[in-house]
Amino acid sequence: MIVHFHVDSTHSCPSYWYWCRDHYSIKTASGMSVVMACSVKIRELNAESSKERAAVIDAVNECYRGNKNWTNESAIVRGQRINPQKLANDLKHMTVLVAVVAAGEQTERIIGCVQTGIVSKTIVGPLSNPAGYIGMFAVHPDNGGKGVGNKLLNAAEDFCFARGAAEMVMDVLDVRADIMAWYNRKGYRTLPSMSFPARNVIPAGGEELLIDCNFVRMSKTMTRSNLHDELLDS
């Protein structure tokens, strides 16, 4: 796939960037086209970078509370899904992986993220054994439907398996049949008996619950045979 965009004559980097699967073509001010490789990389969030934290907050809120993504929950929950304080608290005990694309010779642009790590409990309740967790999973609407979500999910599973997780878990709203179906296709199963009222959680976080529903747990058994070898770029 080739994507064409122009470069400002006063800047060294493209004025428009698009996610692409294979290559991109830059047309310079002189009219010359240069074709270069383009790929999505997964790495850990630089928690010390205010720019990167802001990019994660933007991607998550656009994905969950905007109206451009099929994953949005704007008809279910009103309010910010994440804010600077919530993210700072999460980073104390969890890892955030980010999907990035090149945005110049020495810079990158965050287009998605996933919160992951080993946990002993989730919103729904305690776990029998520690497991890998999937949360705050988001791809910016401008980059949806291009395989970025698959790459993030694969990387989170590999990340947790490398740290001893034999199981991956997550909490999903039970009114999101479409989301659960997507995870079913990735090997996750719903545990209907494991649920917790969303009204006991969401309002306490400063958001408004518009539809009464429950969090349910989804789970996937991890073995070496279902690893993805999704390398993380340091």
Long-range contacts (C-beta under 8 A, 24 or more apart in sequence): 2-35, 3-38, 4-33, 12-104, 12-105, 13-103, 13-104, 13-105, 13-107, 14-104, 17-101, 17-103, 17-109, 19-101, 19-111, 19-142, 19-143, 19-146, 19-148, 21-146, 21-147, 38-101, 38-102, 39-101, 40-99, 40-100, 40-101, 40-111, 40-147, 40-148, 40-151, 41-99, 41-100, 41-101, 41-108, 41-233, 42-97, 42-98, 42-99, 42-100, 42-151, 42-152, 42-155, 42-230, 42-231, 42-232, 42-233, 43-97, 43-98, 43-100, 43-232, 43-233, 43-234, 44-95, 44-96, 44-97, 44-98, 44-232, 44-234, 45-91, 45-95, 45-96, 45-97, 45-98, 45-110, 45-113, 47-91, 47-96, 52-98, 52-110, 53-84, 53-87, 53-88, 55-98, 55-109, 55-110, 56-82, 56-87, 56-96, 56-98, 56-110, 56-113, 57-82, 57-83, 57-84, 57-87, 58-140, 59-110, 59-111, 59-112, 59-113, 59-138, 59-139, 59-140, 60-113, 60-136, 60-138, 62-138, 62-140, 62-141, 63-138, 63-139, 63-140, 63-141, 64-138, 66-141, 68-141, 68-144, 69-139, 69-141, 69-144, 70-144, 70-178, 71-138, 71-139, 71-144, 71-179, 73-173, 73-176, 75-210, 75-211, 76-173, 76-175, 76-176, 76-209, 76-210, 76-211, 76-213, 77-202, 77-207, 77-208, 77-209, 77-210, 78-207, 78-208, 78-210, 79-206, 79-207, 79-208, 80-206, 80-207, 81-136, 81-207, 82-136, 86-205, 90-115, 90-136, 93-117, 94-133, 94-135, 95-159, 96-136, 97-152, 97-155, 97-156, 97-159, 97-232, 99-139, 99-148, 99-151, 99-152, 111-139, 111-140, 111-142, 111-143, 111-148, 112-138, 112-139, 112-140, 112-143, 112-148, 112-149, 112-152, 113-137, 113-138, 113-152, 114-138, 114-152, 114-153, 114-155, 114-156, 116-156, 116-159, 116-160, 117-160, 117-163, 118-160, 118-163, 118-164, 118-165, 119-169, 122-169, 122-170, 122-171, 122-217, 123-171, 123-196, 123-201, 123-215, 124-171, 124-194, 124-195, 124-196, 124-215, 124-216, 124-217, 125-194, 125-196, 127-169, 129-166, 129-167, 130-164, 130-165, 131-160, 131-165, 131-166, 131-167, 131-168, 131-169, 131-219, 132-156, 132-157, 132-159, 132-160, 132-161, 132-163, 132-165, 132-167, 132-168, 132-169, 132-222, 133-160, 133-168, 133-169, 133-170, 134-168, 134-169, 134-170, 135-170, 135-171, 137-170, 150-186, 151-230, 153-186, 154-228, 154-230, 155-228, 155-230, 155-232, 157-220, 157-222, 157-226, 157-227, 157-228, 158-227, 158-228, 158-229, 158-230, 159-232, 160-222, 161-222, 161-224, 161-227, 165-222, 166-221, 166-222, 166-223, 167-219, 167-220, 167-221, 167-222, 168-219, 168-220, 168-222, 169-217, 169-218, 169-219, 169-220, 170-217, 170-218, 171-196, 171-215, 171-216, 171-217, 171-218, 172-215, 172-216, 172-217, 172-218, 173-198, 173-213, 173-214, 173-215, 173-216, 174-213, 174-214, 174-215, 174-216, 175-211, 175-213, 180-216, 180-218, 183-218, 186-220, 187-220, 187-226, 188-218, 188-219, 188-220, 189-218, 189-219, 189-220, 190-216, 190-217, 190-218, 191-216, 191-217, 191-218, 191-219, 192-216
